[in-house]
């Protein structure tokens, strides 16, 4: 029997969260027509779960590739007509989740990606989580949330896919731009929701996230170099904004800023090997589209 939907998860060092998500998915799927694929990204502590979930298709990497390169490998193994991407700490909470996803994509051939509403927080149960689903209208957008989205197999096979030149933070924007450039639409459908089980208060208490700053600046530079026909103006604006907003007000950010600029200058030739500029019209369309509501 043909596989209709593939659930795809990349995981690293969160075995308890992954276990929770897989138990949720087992209740949701019909194993005759649905599949769950998990990529273990260089974390031996997660491998102990494999025997407990024999119905899952596991890929184990002894070395850590990063979220995006791992997704690039994993998505090549999926058989479904629809790929549903989830974080290892996120699970669907919408009633009739699979029916809603398939109906949306089957009823509109122009759709490449659906992005779901993200309900953040740790709750006692899904009933409590559903109370935080906000009633909003659907609309076309230029990006998607990596913790919960669906992309058609046709759309994914028509693009390069998840970038290998980015490890984490920004890979969704790369895929979204490629899908738009392929002439397909991205739709935010808030009636379809996932619970992203993150501790909001703990994240607030973390304060400045230097790691995220470094990665996002690095990946933004690479994004413009790879996908924009004339990236110089955008790069200068990016660098000026980050130096002014962060670097000039914090010594750590200042050092990280110049560390990234120096490193990306040295790596320029490597980044340019991935160069695949989109059409100028695609950038015009992207600019007109409404942004995501988080």
Number of C-alpha atoms within 10 A of each C-alpha: 6 10 16 17 26 24 21 24 27 22 24 18 16 13 20 12 15 23 17 14 20 20 12 15 16 15 8 15 16 13 13 10 13 20 23 22 21 22 21 27 23 19 17 15 12 19 15 10 13 16 9 9 14 9 13 17 15 17 18 16 14 11 11 15 18 17 23 22 21 25 25 15 16 20 22 12 13 20 17 19 17 26 25 23 23 23 22 25 21 25 24 24 20 20 13 11 15 17 9 14 21 16 10 15 19 12 9 10 11 13 21 24 32 26 28 25 28 26 22 18 14 15 14 7 9 15 10 11 21 17 9 14 20 13 9 12 9 13 14 18 24 23 25 23 20 19 22 23 25 26 21 22 20 12 23 21 11 12 16 14 23 25 21 20 18 23 19 18 18 20 23 19 18 21 20 24 20 25 26 26 20 17 12 17 20 24 23 26 20 21 18 23 25 27 25 23 20 15 12 11 9 9 11 9 8 8 8 11 10 12 10 12 18 17 18 16 20 20 22 21 23 24 23 20 22 21 19 18 14 13 16 13 9 15 17 11 11 15 18 13 12 16 17 11 12 17 19 13 11 11 11 12 22 16 12 19 21 15 14 18 15 11 11 17 11 11 12 13 10 11 19 13 10 15 16 14 17 17 15 13 11 16 16 10 13 18 12 10 14 13 15 16 10 8
